Amino acid sequence: MFPRAAVPRRPYDYRHDSYPPHTPVSRCYDYSHQRLAGVNNFHGPGPERFPTYEWKPRPPAAAPVHPHTPTMTNERKRRNDEYSPHVVKRQRLEPLFRGPPPRCPDQVLAGSSRSALAGFDRFYPSPRAHIQPLLTAVPKSPNILKACFKDKVLHCTLSDQMVEVFEACQQQASDLARKETCRARLQEDIQSVYAVARLYLTGSSMNGLGCRSSDADLCLVLKGNKRQDPIHILSVLQRLFKSLSYVEKTQLIRAKVPILKFREKGSDLEFDLNINNTVGIRNTFLLRSYAYADLRIRPLVLVVKKWARHGQINDASKGTLSSYTLVLMVLHFLQTLKEPVLPCLQRDYPECFNPLMDIDMVPDGPKHIPPFLSQNQSSLGELLLGFLKYYATDFRWERHVISIREATAFPKNKSQAWRNKYICVEEPFERNNVARAVHQRVKFEAIKAEFAESCRILQHRKDLNSILPVQTIINKELSRR
């Protein structure tokens, strides 16, 4: 179970309100954990009151109506001894339970009691609970985070650089708003063919680990007794999408989990749509719970993704590691440190992440998780170097399976999932191998070599530019439209 070092919060009375009272916050990260109170809390400060944030239906034969985004005011202060999160805003998609939505440690939540799908689902019941996007606002000054950041061991340049990359590359409010607008329009058009279909945003767009250039993952849920052929449904949708004015470049990928790839017309926003792959919704909320368990998680994961992409080891279609696999590898490393940065959520709170839980109840599960306070004081730079060193020299690839479900590396057995596989990373719900794309020794050796070489260089130079072109990556992300 979780350590109880965190001071419990005063219980709120929700009988007359769906949200807890407002708690003012400042805009400053403390990634080196100089101040511990509340840092590792799964339940962040209460949501600030904003005007209704709701998506309007598209009028027939007219241009799409863009959502109204309320003005944010972030000028409130908070006592120095309290938690200091980065100010963000979140759109709520109508949960049907009374009480507070799941809260995250670096968020200020915004919400409406109206469904975000109101107008689209007039004739069909909405899902009982919807995925809740995380809309992240950028601080006014890029130096705000650095001003309150101290690095005790590594040269502070490395950690400062990681913060800089994170702030420039993390998914913005406008990015998620565009994805949600397209999702809502697609659901309306898909319902002309599959009346009871529900379309969910999943993956990095929703779990807090995405960046501006992240594709949007969509899961189309079709409930019914009859088993549906995903290839047939995606073929039908491909024909439909070719008739839509806002979609282009559709491509059906006949993989183990078939997907329909397409792009929003006139932009660089790409989508991957699957059918009834509801495990994606489950792991979205599991990873989101980990992402907001500690302030260091999101910057560390984002930098690791950028590093792996730069080193050409982050492309499952080319026999290397998927982004999902990389995230699980980071979380596993953080769980297995002598002083863990992260707990083991599935082991300690199985009822919150029950793989048999009705999919409509999945978003409600993480709100029952109490605070967790890590005793690990490592800075971002130290954790990045430790991550590279762990997989370069410590982890035994030929013997062990990476598991965040058990927070350990368990021995390989002779089951088909692990036998003769170069890299074994357990999917936390289905328990299969999400690293199965690495099936060639040459790719496996390239992955190990990238870990080893980057570890050697970074340990010597303590400069992120030595393993990653920082400014080039920042400029590329900022050019997104």
N, C-alpha and C positions, 0 to 999 in steps of 0.2 A: 504494500500500500504506500501512498505518498507520505513523505515526511510532513509533519504538521507544524513546521517552523513558521509558516505564514500566519499572520494574525487573522482570525476569521472576521469576515465582514458582518456588519449589522444587518439582520434580515429586514427586507423591505416589505411593506404592505402593498400587495398588488390588487387588492380587491376592487379598487376604483380606477386602476390604470394598468395598461399593458406594459409600461416601461418603468424602470426605477428612476428616481429623481436625478436631475442633472448633477454631475460632478465636474467642476472646471478642471482643465488640464493644460499643461504647458506643452511646448513643441520641442522636445529634446530627447534623444536617445542616450542611454548610458550603457553602451555595449560592453564596457569593461567591468560592469557590475560593481562600481564603486559604492552604489547605494542599493541595498538588497530588498528593502521593503516593497513587496508587491511585484517585484520584477517578473517572477515566474508564475503569475496567476493566470489560470485558464479563463477567469472571468474578469474582463477589463472594466474600466470605469463605465458608469452608466451613460446611456445615450443622450445626446443633446437634442433639444427640440428643434426641428426644422419643419418648414411647410411640407405639405403632402408631395410625395415624389411618386408619380404614377405615370404609366405608359398609356397613351391614347390610341385607340384603334385607328387603323388606316382607312380613310374614306374611300369608297369605291371609285375606281377610275380617276384617282387623283394622286398627287405626289405624297409620299409618306410623311406622316406628321412626326416631327422630331419631339422627343420627350422634353418636358420642362425640368431643368435642373435648378433646384433652389440655391440661393446664395448662401455661402458658408461664412460664418464669422468665427475666427479662431483666436481672438485677442484676449481670452481669459487667462488668468494666472492660477498657479497652484503652489501650495507650500513646498519648500525645497526638499523636505524629507519624504514627500510622497512620490509615487511612481510618475514618471515623466514620459508618456508615450508620444509617438508621432501622430498628429491629428489626421484622422481619416473619416470617411463618410460611407454609410452602407445603405443600399436600397433594401427594404424588406419586402419579400414576396409572401404575403398573407399566410402566416401560420394559423392554424385553427385552435392552438392551445392558448390558454390564458397564462400570463406570466412573462418573464423576460426572455428575449431571444438569446441564443448562445452568444457569449461575449468574449472578446479577444483582448489581450493585454496591450496592444498598441492601436486601439480603435476608439473613436467616438462614433456611436451608432446613430444613424438617422432612420426614421421609419414612418410608415403610414399604416393606418388600420385598414386601408383599402387594398384589395388585391392588385398586384402589378399586372395581372393578366385580365383585369376587368375590361370588358368590351370585346375581348377576343374569345372568351369562354362563356358567352351568354347562354348557350344551349347545352353545355356539357359541364359536369361538375369538375372543379379544379382539384388537383391532388391535395391531400390533407395538409401537406407541408411542402414548401418549395425550397430549393437551394437559395441561399442568401449570399448575393455577391458582395465582395469586399472592394469598395471604391476608395482608392488611396489618393489623398491630396498631397502635393509636393510642398514642403516648407517654402516660405517666401525667400529665404536666404539659403544657398547651398552650404553655407558654413555653419549653420545652426547645430547640426549633429556633431561636427568636428569640434566646436567650441566646448562641448561638454564631455568630450571623449578623452580618456587617458589610457595609455597602454603601458603596463608595468614591466613587461619582460622584453617583448619584441620591440624593435624600433616602431614608433607610432605610425610611421609612413605606411606600413603594410595594412594596418587596420583602418587607417584613414582612407586609404585607397579603396578598400572593400566597401566602406560606407558610401564613398563617392559613387562607385559603380552601382550599388544597390539603389541609391536615391535617384540616379538618372535612368535606370533600367526597369525599375519595378512597374508593374501594371498601374496605369493611371485611371482616374474616374472616367475620363472620356473614352478610354479603351474599352472598359467594361460596359459602358453605356452603349457603345456601338454594337458590341456583341449581343447585348440584351435586346436592343432594337431589332436586330436581324433575327434573333431567335424567336421573338414574338411574332414577327411577320411570317416567318417560316411555319410556325405552329398553326397560324390561321390558314395558310395555303395548304399545308399538309392535311388539315382537318377536312378539306374539301374532298379528299380521297379516303382518309382513315379518320372517321368522325371522332373516335374516342382517343386519338393519339395524344400523348403528352411529350413535349420536348424539353429536355433539361440541359443546361450548361453544366459541364463537369470538368474535372482535371485542373490544370494549373490556373485557369481563369477563375476558378472558384475556391481553391484551397489556400490562396494567399502566397503561392510560390511561383506565380507567373511573372513574366516580364512583358514589356511593350510589344515585343515581336512574337510572343507565344501564340500558337494557333488556338482556335477555340474548339474544344471537344464538345460534341452534342450526343446525347443519348435519347433516342426515340423509344418511348415505352408504349407498347401495345399489349394490353391485358386481354386475356381470353383463354378459353379451354383448348382451342385449336393451336397446335404448334406451328409457328410461322417460319417460313424460309427467309432468312435475312437477305440472301442474294436476290430473291424475287422482289421483296419489298424495296430494296435499294434500287433495283432496276426501274421499278415503277416511279420512285422518287426522282431518279435521274431524268426520266422523260418529263416529269412535272417541272423540275428545276430549269430545264432548258427553255421552258415557256415563261419563266419569271424574269422580269426586267432588272432585278437587283442581284442576280446570281450569274456567275460565269465559270467557265473552265471546270465543269463537273467531270469527275473521274471515279469509276468504280474499282476499288482495290479488293481483290478476292483473297484476302489473307485468312488466317485462322479466325480472327474476328473481322469479318468483312466491314469495310467502311466506304462511305461516299465522300470523296474530297471535292471541295468547291471553294470558290472565292467570292467575296462580296464585290460586285461590279464597280470598277473605278477606284478600287483601293487595294491595299496589300493584306487585307484581313482574310485569312484562310480558315476553313472549317473542316473538321473530320466528324462525320455522323455515323453512329452505329445503331444497331437495332437490339433493344432489350438486353444490352450488356450492363445490367444494373449493378454489377460489382464495381463499376466505375463511379457510381453515385456513393456507394459505401466507402470506397477508399478515398474519395474526395473529402468526406467529412472526417475520416480518420487522419489523413494528412493535414487537414486544416487544424485539427486539434493539436497535433504536434507542432505545426508551423507557428502557432501563437502561444505555445507553452513557455517559450523563452525568447527574449528579444534578439538573440544571436542567430536563431534558426534561419529566418528568411534571408538575411544578407549572406550567410554562409552558403546556403543552397544555391542562391542565384549566382554567386561567384563560381561555385563548382560547376554549374551548368555552362557558364560562359567559358570556363577553362577547358572543359571537356569538348565543347563544340569547336573551340579554337584548335585543340589538339587532334581533331578528327576522330574522336572516340565516342561521339554522342549521336549515333545514327543507326537505329536498329535495322533499317532497310538495307544498310551496307555491312551488316554483321558485327556492329559494335553495340554500345550500351544505349538503351532508351533513356529519356529524361526521368521517367518513373523509376527505372532501376537505379539511376544515380541518386535520386532522392532517398530511396530505401537504404542505399549504402551509407549516405550521410547520417541518417537517423540511427542506423545500427551502430555506427562508430560512436555517436554521442551517447547512446544507451550503455555502451560497454566500457566506457572510461572508468578508471578507478573511482573518481567522483563523477557519477553520471550527470550529464547536462539534461537528459530527458528520462522520464519514467517509461514503463511498459504499459501502455494504456489497455491493450486487449487482455493482458494477464491480470491487471489490477482492477479493471472495471469491465468485465466481460459483458455485463448486461447493457452497457452503453454502446457496444459494438458487436452485438449478436449477429452473426452472418445470416441468421434466419429471420431477423426482424423485418416486418413489412416495410417495403421501400418508402412508403409515405411517412413512416415514423423515424427514418434514419436521421433527418436533420435535427430532431429533438433530442437524440441521444447524448451528444457531447455536453449539453448544458448541465448535466448532473455530475460532471467531474469537478471535484474540489480543487483548490489551489495546490500547486507544487512549487517548492522552493529548492532549487539546486544549490549545493554547496560548492560547485565548481566555479572558480573565479577566472578561468582562462579568457583571454581576449579573443576577438575575432581572428587576428593574425595567428595566434597560437593554435586555435582550433583548425584553421585551414592547413597549417603545416602538419599538425597531428593527423589530420585526415589523410593527407598524402603519404605520410610516413607509415600509417597503419596498413594501407593497402600496398605500399611499396615493399615493406620489409616484414611486417608482423603477421598479416593474415595469411593463412594456409589455403590457397585456392584449391589445391588438389584434394583437400580433406574435409572442408567445412562448407556449410550452407549458411548464408546470411539470413537472419530472421529477426524482424522487428516485433513479430507476434510473441516471441519468447525472449526478446532482448538478449540474444546470445548467438553464437555460431555453433550450430549443432553438427555432429559428424554426418557425412554423406552415408546413405545406405544404398542398397542395390535396386531401389525402385526406379522406374523409368524416368521419373522427373529429374533425378540427379545422376544417374549412371552415365558415364562417359561424357559429362558436360564440363566444359572448361570453367564456366562461372555459374554459380548457383545462388540465386537470390529468391527467397520465398515470397510469393504473393500472399499478403497477410490474411486474406479471406478464402481464396480458392486453393491456396497452398501449392500452386504449381510454380514453375521456374520462369520468372519474368526476364531472365537473362539468356533464354534459350536461343536468341538470335546470334549469340557468339558461338558459332559452331565450327569455325576454322581456327586452326592453331595460329596461323599468321596474324589473325585479328586479335586473338588472345594475347599473343606476345607483344603486339603493338600497344595494347591497353596497359599491360604491366610496365612496359618501357616508358610510357608517358607518365605514369605515376612515379616511377623511380627517378627519371630525369628531372621532372618538375620539383620533386622533393629535394633533390640534390641542389638544384639551382636556387630555389626559394630559401632553403636553409642557409645558404651562403650569402645571398644578396638582401634578403628581407624586403624585397621590392616586388610588388605585384606585376609591374611592367616586365619583369624578367621572365614571366611565364604567360603573360596575357597583355595584348595591346590595349591598355585601358582606355586611352582617349579615342581610339578608333571605334571601339565597342560603344562607348558613350555617345559619340557622334552619330553612329548608325541607329541607335535606339531613339535618339532625339529627333531623327529625321522621319520617324514613322508617322504615317498619316491615316 
